[in-house]
């Protein structure tokens, strides 16, 4: 095994904090990874990883070596990528995490089309609403829909959606229609977990203001919340890419429309400190072009 391969192995172990998980992602035996790291340390004459029965930790030499390995591997990948994209279509494996409702409704058809357009790319899709750990889970990219990214997130915005507060006509006949966000405290509100647990945010005189909401049903999936609203169980706050069909069909009505809510950005999140492979950049461009062309995602 050459030095670059050994660097790849070391970086994988360091980022994952586990010989076993690194071996699993690399599809090799744990003993192979252990021998590679031992041989690397012997060649360098320095301990890189402090091992215990329960955890791994980088030594000071290991931390410095990790930083340099990342720089070198990024440069190698960048050089390979520049040369390859001059004459080759994108190829290789793409591991992508997507939100459940948005993924099933909108991304799955787009990614199917992407696979037809670029047959040398294999796409592994993980449908989940939880916040994934890209490096630890071996993912190349994740689609995240949020009003505010974490400061350390490495991301490209590829589109946006708006939030809308909805309720069924039946619910509004029985309980009345609130005319101000403060009146939501007197209603059954169906809460999306975990992001809406602290309340719903509206822009009041240009300032973000959070209003408490509560109800008998909470869930971590937007489609489940919307279905409950359609059945008259309460008021819900939905992104337009989920609510649009129910609004068009008259199953729910948009309320509190005089009070705007913060915009939701649709982002492609990337692992930090890494060169972005050609196939990933092609996919991001592909999704950005097509997501931006769908007006109901923009709340029109």
C-alpha positions in Angstrom: 0.0 0.0 0.0 1.4 3.4 -1.0 1.7 6.5 1.3 -1.5 8.1 -0.1 -3.5 5.0 0.7 -2.0 4.9 4.2 -2.9 8.6 4.7 -6.5 7.9 3.6 -6.7 5.1 6.2 -5.2 7.3 8.9 -7.6 10.2 8.1 -10.6 7.9 8.1 -9.6 6.4 11.5 -8.9 9.8 13.0 -12.2 11.3 11.8 -14.3 8.4 12.9 -12.5 7.7 16.1 -12.7 4.0 15.5 -10.7 1.3 13.8 -13.8 -0.9 13.4 -15.9 1.8 11.8 -13.1 2.8 9.5 -12.7 -0.8 8.4 -16.4 -1.1 7.9 -16.6 1.9 5.6 -13.5 0.8 3.7 -14.9 -2.8 3.5 -11.8 -4.4 4.9 -11.0 -6.4 8.1 -10.3 -4.4 11.2 -6.9 -6.1 11.5 -5.9 -4.7 8.1 -6.6 -1.1 9.3 -4.8 -1.8 12.6 -1.7 -3.1 10.8 -1.6 -0.1 8.5 -1.7 2.4 11.3 1.0 0.4 13.3 3.2 0.3 10.2 2.7 4.1 9.7 3.7 4.9 13.2 6.7 2.6 13.0 7.8 4.3 9.7 7.4 7.8 11.2 8.9 6.8 14.6 6.0 8.6 16.4 2.8 7.6 18.1 -0.1 9.1 16.3 -3.1 7.6 18.1 -3.4 6.9 21.8 -5.5 3.8 22.2 -7.6 2.7 25.2 -10.2 -0.1 25.6 -13.0 2.4 25.0 -11.8 5.2 22.8 -9.1 6.6 20.5 -7.5 10.0 20.8 -4.9 11.7 18.6 -1.6 12.6 20.1 -0.1 16.1 19.4 1.9 14.5 16.6 -1.2 12.8 15.3 -3.2 16.0 15.2 -0.4 17.8 13.3 -0.1 14.8 10.9 -3.8 14.7 10.3 -3.9 18.4 9.3 -1.1 17.9 6.8 -2.6 14.7 5.5 -5.9 16.5 4.8 -4.0 19.2 2.9 -2.1 16.7 0.8 -5.1 14.5 0.0 -7.2 17.6 -0.9 -4.6 18.7 -3.3 -4.3 15.3 -4.8 -8.1 15.0 -5.2 -8.3 18.5 -6.7 -5.5 17.7 -9.2 -7.2 14.4 -10.2 -10.6 16.2 -10.4 -9.3 19.0 -12.6 -7.7 16.5 -15.0 -10.6 14.1 -15.0 -13.4 16.6 -15.6 -11.6 17.9 -18.7 -12.5 14.8 -20.6 -14.7 12.6 -18.4 -18.2 12.5 -17.3 -18.7 12.3 -13.5 -18.4 8.8 -12.1 -18.2 6.9 -8.8 -20.3 6.5 -5.7 -22.3 9.4 -4.2 -23.7 8.9 -0.7 -26.4 11.5 -0.1 -28.7 12.1 2.9 -32.1 13.7 2.2 -35.1 14.8 4.4 -37.9 12.2 4.3 -40.8 14.2 3.0 -38.9 16.5 0.7 -36.8 13.6 -0.5 -39.7 11.3 -1.4 -41.8 14.1 -2.9 -39.2 16.0 -4.9 -35.6 14.8 -4.7 -36.2 11.1 -5.5 -37.6 11.9 -9.0 -34.7 14.4 -9.7 -32.1 11.9 -8.5 -33.6 9.2 -10.7 -33.3 11.6 -13.7 -29.7 12.4 -12.6 -28.9 8.7 -12.6 -30.2 8.4 -16.2 -28.2 11.5 -17.3 -25.0 10.3 -15.6 -25.0 6.5 -15.8 -21.5 6.2 -14.4 -22.5 7.7 -11.0 -24.0 5.4 -8.4 -26.2 7.2 -5.9 -26.9 5.8 -2.4 -29.8 7.7 -0.7 -30.5 7.8 3.0 -33.9 9.2 3.8 -34.0 10.7 7.3 -35.1 13.9 9.1 -32.4 13.7 11.7 -29.3 15.8 11.4 -26.6 13.5 10.1 -22.8 13.6 10.7 -21.3 13.6 7.3 -17.8 12.5 8.0 -18.7 9.9 10.7 -21.4 8.4 8.5 -19.3 8.4 5.3 -21.6 10.7 3.4 -20.6 13.0 0.5 -23.5 15.4 0.9 -26.7 16.1 2.8 -29.7 18.2 1.9 -30.8 20.3 4.8 -33.8 22.6 5.0 -33.6 25.2 7.7 -34.0 28.9 8.4 -30.5 29.0 10.0 -27.4 26.9 9.5 -24.9 26.2 12.2 -21.9 28.6 12.0 -19.5 25.7 11.2 -21.6 24.2 8.4 -20.0 24.1 4.9 -23.0 24.5 2.6 -24.3 25.8 -0.7 -27.8 27.2 -0.9 -29.6 25.6 -3.8 -33.1 26.9 -3.3 -35.7 28.0 -0.7 -39.2 27.5 0.5 -41.6 29.4 2.7 -43.5 28.4 5.8 -47.3 28.7 5.9 -49.7 28.2 8.8 -52.6 26.0 7.8 -55.8 24.5 9.3 -58.7 22.6 7.9 -62.0 24.4 7.1 -63.7 22.1 9.6 -61.2 23.0 12.4 -61.7 26.7 11.7 -65.5 26.4 11.8 -65.4 24.7 15.1 -62.7 26.8 16.8 -62.5 30.0 14.9 -59.6 31.5 13.0 -56.8 33.3 14.8 -56.0 36.7 13.5 -52.7 37.2 15.4 -49.9 34.8 16.2 -50.4 35.4 19.9 -53.8 33.8 19.7 -52.2 30.4 18.7 -51.8 29.8 22.5 -55.6 29.3 22.6 -55.6 26.6 19.8 -54.5 23.1 19.2 -51.2 23.3 17.4 -49.5 20.4 15.8 -45.8 20.6 16.4 -42.9 19.4 14.2 -40.1 18.0 16.4 -37.6 19.1 17.3 -37.3 22.5 15.5 -40.8 23.8 16.5 -40.8 22.6 20.1 -39.9 26.1 21.4 -42.6 27.8 19.3 -43.3 29.3 15.9 -41.4 32.4 14.7 -43.1 35.3 12.9 -41.7 38.5 11.6 -43.5 41.3 13.5 -42.5 44.8 12.3 -39.5 43.3 10.7 -38.3 41.6 13.9 -38.4 37.8 14.5 -40.6 37.0 17.4 -41.4 33.5 18.7 -44.8 32.5 19.9 -45.5 29.4 22.1 -47.6 26.7 20.6 -48.9 23.4 22.1 -51.2 20.6 21.2 -52.1 16.9 21.6 -50.0 15.7 18.6 -46.3 16.2 17.9 -44.2 14.4 15.3 -40.9 14.5 13.5 -42.4 14.1 10.0 -44.1 16.9 8.1 -46.5 14.7 6.2 -47.8 13.2 9.4 -48.4 16.6 10.8 -50.1 17.8 7.6 -52.4 14.8 7.5 -53.5 15.5 11.1 -54.3 19.1 10.1 -56.3 18.0 7.1 -58.3 15.8 9.5 -59.2 18.7 11.7 -56.9 17.9 14.6 -55.3 21.4 14.8 -53.2 24.1 13.2 -49.8 23.3 11.8 -46.9 25.2 10.4 -45.7 23.7 7.1 -43.1 24.4 4.4 -44.9 25.1 1.1 -43.3 22.1 -0.6 -45.4 19.9 1.8 -48.5 22.0 2.1 -49.0 23.1 -1.5 -51.1 20.0 -2.7 -53.4 20.2 0.3 -53.8 23.9 -0.1 -54.6 23.6 -3.8 -57.2 20.8 -3.1 -58.8 22.9 -0.3 -58.1 20.4 2.4 -56.5 23.1 4.4 -56.5 26.9 4.4 -53.6 29.3 4.8 -54.1 31.5 7.9 -52.2 34.3 9.5 -51.0 35.3 6.1 -50.5 38.9 7.1 -47.6 37.7 9.3 -44.6 36.4 7.4 -42.4 33.7 8.8 -38.6 33.3 8.2 -37.6 31.8 4.9 -36.3 28.2 4.8 -33.1 27.7 2.8 -32.6 24.5 1.0 -28.9 23.7 1.4 -26.4 21.1 0.2 -24.2 20.4 3.2 -20.7 19.1 2.6 -18.0 17.6 4.8 -15.6 20.3 6.1 -12.0 20.5 5.2 -12.4 18.3 2.1 -12.0 18.8 -1.7 -15.4 18.5 -3.3 -15.2 15.8 -6.0 -16.4 16.5 -9.5 -19.4 14.2 -9.2 -20.6 16.1 -6.1 -20.3 19.5 -7.8 -22.2 18.2 -10.8 -25.0 16.9 -8.6 -25.3 20.2 -6.6 -25.5 22.2 -9.9 -28.1 19.8 -11.2 -30.3 20.1 -8.2 -29.9 23.9 -7.9 -31.0 24.4 -11.5 -34.1 22.2 -11.1 -35.2 23.1 -7.6 -35.0 26.8 -8.5 -37.4 26.1 -11.5 -40.2 24.9 -9.3 -42.4 27.9 -8.2 -44.4 26.2 -5.5 -41.2 25.5 -3.6 -40.9 29.3 -3.4 -44.4 29.7 -2.1 -45.8 31.3 -5.3 
